[in-house]
Amino acid sequence: MLFYHDGKTIPTALTPKDPDSILDYGCDWSGWLQDSETVTASTWIVDAGLTPSSETNTGVITGVMLAGGVDGTTYTITNRIDTSLGRTIDRSMRIECGEL
């Protein structure tokens, strides 16, 4: 993954995403999950302008590939998960787009 959410803050990706790049972003949920709890479902909610594909879920780490974007625009993406203990958790991150 190019960029992980630590599950504790709403971060902005450190490196802007070039609009022509297709990059992976993800969340490491290990800091939020209890012992033996796993991610059973993961949904990515992505601002218009970015195109999601190739979602992944290892049970602890979730990911998504993102394409597109407009130079100078900041997007918010949200990962909504369901867990084996019946919890639903959302975490968001900001992605700035810029020509690199």
Protein Blocks (a to p, Z undefined) as FASTA:
>chain_A
ZZdcehlaccddfbdcdfkbccdddddfklmpcghiacfbdcddddehiacehiadehla
ccdddeedjehiacddddddddfkopacddddddddddZZ
